[in-house]
Amino acid sequence: MHDDHFTITSLTGANQVVATSRIIKRCWQETYRGILPEDQLKQLDARVWQQTLVRPGRQNLVALINERIVGVVSYGEPRQAEYFAKGWGELMSIYVLAKYQGKGTGTALMQAAMKNLGKQGFDHTALWVESDNLPAIGFYESSGWQKTGVQQHQRILGQPVTLLQYRKKL
């Protein structure tokens, strides 16, 4: 998929996995400032995402500008099947560097992932979003995602958080 400014392509090779994990770390630091503990955000280790990105059942697409990764989307079989209806896939994460948000990059990544989930036979997809991440909630709602009413309560970086589930028909 091409745009005047970026290209969407599959994540390939160890170098891209390392670079993408650094992008995710930076996105966490940008996105969750004021939501999660600042000292914990500063100490994040990008290697955590290197392992996550290559887990079986997870597919990843990256947005490239001049061969530089500026965003990533991960999707596939639901990681927690008990929270998903039969026939649903999962949009596991979507991260775009703040500098490139609002320019269609996140929308293009999401649409490409949704198209691929449809090709895999899913009829709906769902995602989890942290309840205080209002920009992400606005992005998903403006893209037609709907709350399911399902929630999870977890601890992320030592802080209790509520995750809200959203779904969308493919």
C-alpha positions as CSV (number, residue, x, y, z in Angstrom):
1,M,0.0,0.0,0.0
2,H,1.4,3.4,-1.0
3,D,0.7,7.0,-0.1
4,D,2.5,10.2,-1.1
5,H,4.4,10.1,2.2
6,F,4.7,6.5,3.5
7,T,4.6,2.9,2.5
8,I,3.0,0.1,4.4
9,T,4.8,-3.2,4.3
10,S,5.3,-6.4,6.3
11,L,7.8,-6.4,9.1
12,T,10.8,-8.5,7.9
13,G,14.2,-9.4,9.3
14,A,15.9,-9.0,12.6
15,N,17.0,-5.4,11.9
16,Q,13.4,-4.3,11.3
17,V,12.3,-6.1,14.5
18,V,15.0,-4.2,16.5
19,A,14.1,-0.9,14.9
20,T,10.4,-1.4,15.4
21,S,10.8,-2.3,19.1
22,R,12.6,1.0,19.6
23,I,9.7,2.8,17.8
24,I,7.2,1.1,20.2
25,K,9.2,2.1,23.2
26,R,9.2,5.7,22.1
27,C,5.5,5.6,21.3
28,W,4.8,4.2,24.8
29,Q,6.9,7.1,26.3
30,E,5.0,9.6,24.2
31,T,1.5,8.1,24.6
32,Y,1.5,7.1,28.2
33,R,3.1,10.1,29.7
34,G,0.8,11.3,32.5
35,I,-1.0,7.9,32.4
36,L,1.7,5.5,33.6
37,P,4.6,6.2,36.0
38,E,7.1,8.5,34.4
39,D,10.1,6.8,36.0
40,Q,8.9,3.4,34.7
41,L,8.4,4.8,31.2
42,K,12.0,6.2,31.1
43,Q,13.3,2.7,32.1
44,L,11.5,0.7,29.4
45,D,13.6,-1.9,27.7
46,A,12.9,-2.1,23.9
47,R,14.0,-5.8,23.9
48,V,10.6,-6.7,25.5
49,W,8.9,-5.8,22.2
50,Q,11.5,-7.7,20.1
51,Q,10.2,-10.9,21.7
52,T,6.6,-9.8,21.4
53,L,6.8,-8.9,17.7
54,V,7.9,-12.4,16.7
55,R,5.4,-14.5,18.7
56,P,3.6,-17.1,16.7
57,G,0.1,-16.0,15.5
58,R,1.2,-12.3,15.4
59,Q,1.5,-10.5,12.1
60,N,3.1,-7.0,11.8
61,L,3.0,-4.3,9.3
62,V,5.2,-1.2,9.4
63,A,4.8,2.3,7.9
64,L,8.0,3.5,6.3
65,I,9.0,7.0,5.3
66,N,12.2,7.1,3.3
67,E,12.9,3.5,4.5
68,R,12.6,4.6,8.2
69,I,9.9,3.0,10.4
70,V,7.5,5.5,11.8
71,G,4.6,3.2,12.8
72,V,3.6,-0.4,13.3
73,V,0.4,-2.4,13.6
74,S,0.2,-6.0,15.0
75,Y,-2.8,-8.3,14.5
76,G,-3.9,-11.9,14.3
77,E,-5.5,-14.7,16.3
78,P,-6.8,-13.3,19.7
79,R,-4.3,-13.7,22.5
80,Q,-7.0,-14.2,25.0
81,A,-9.7,-16.2,23.2
82,E,-12.1,-16.1,26.2
83,Y,-12.6,-12.4,25.6
84,F,-13.5,-12.7,21.9
85,A,-16.5,-14.0,20.1
86,K,-16.1,-16.9,17.6
87,G,-14.8,-15.6,14.3
88,W,-13.1,-12.5,15.7
89,G,-9.5,-11.5,15.1
90,E,-7.5,-9.1,17.2
91,L,-5.9,-5.8,16.4
92,M,-3.2,-6.2,19.1
93,S,-1.5,-2.8,18.9
94,I,-1.0,0.2,16.7
95,Y,1.7,2.7,17.3
96,V,2.7,5.8,15.3
97,L,5.3,8.2,16.4
98,A,3.7,11.4,17.6
99,K,5.3,13.4,14.9
100,Y,3.5,11.4,12.2
101,Q,0.1,11.2,13.9
102,G,-2.9,12.9,12.2
103,K,-1.4,12.4,8.7
104,G,-3.2,9.1,7.8
105,T,-0.4,6.8,8.8
106,G,-2.4,5.1,11.7
107,T,-5.5,4.8,9.6
108,A,-3.6,3.2,6.7
109,L,-1.9,0.7,9.1
110,M,-5.3,-0.1,10.7
111,Q,-7.0,-0.6,7.3
112,A,-4.2,-2.8,6.0
113,A,-4.4,-5.0,9.1
114,M,-8.2,-5.2,8.9
115,K,-8.0,-6.2,5.2
116,N,-5.5,-9.0,6.1
117,L,-7.7,-10.2,9.0
118,G,-10.6,-10.4,6.6
119,K,-8.5,-12.5,4.2
120,Q,-7.8,-14.8,7.1
121,G,-11.5,-15.5,7.5
122,F,-12.4,-13.3,10.5
123,D,-15.7,-11.4,10.3
124,H,-15.0,-9.0,13.2
125,T,-12.0,-7.8,15.0
126,A,-11.6,-6.4,18.5
127,L,-8.9,-4.4,20.3
128,W,-8.0,-3.3,23.8
129,V,-7.4,0.3,24.7
130,E,-6.3,1.8,28.0
131,S,-9.3,3.8,29.4
132,D,-7.2,7.0,30.0
133,N,-5.7,6.9,26.5
134,L,-8.3,9.4,25.2
135,P,-6.5,10.2,21.9
136,A,-6.5,6.5,20.9
137,I,-10.2,6.1,22.0
138,G,-11.1,9.1,19.8
139,F,-9.1,7.6,16.9
140,Y,-10.9,4.3,17.2
141,E,-14.4,5.8,17.7
142,S,-13.9,8.1,14.7
143,S,-12.9,5.0,12.6
144,G,-16.2,3.3,13.5
145,W,-15.1,1.0,16.4
146,Q,-17.7,0.4,19.0
147,K,-17.3,-0.4,22.7
148,T,-18.4,-4.0,23.6
149,G,-18.7,-3.3,27.3
150,V,-16.0,-5.9,28.1
151,Q,-13.2,-4.7,30.3
152,Q,-10.0,-6.0,31.8
153,H,-8.3,-4.7,35.0
154,Q,-4.6,-5.2,34.9
155,R,-1.4,-3.7,36.2
156,I,0.9,-2.1,33.7
157,L,4.3,-0.9,34.9
158,G,3.0,-1.4,38.4
159,Q,-0.1,0.8,37.9
160,P,-3.7,-0.5,37.9
161,V,-5.3,0.2,34.6
162,T,-8.6,-0.6,32.9
163,L,-8.6,-1.9,29.4
164,L,-11.7,-1.3,27.2
165,Q,-12.6,-3.6,24.4
166,Y,-13.8,-2.2,21.1
167,R,-15.0,-4.2,18.0
168,K,-15.5,-3.6,14.4
169,K,-17.1,-5.6,11.6
170,L,-14.8,-6.5,8.8
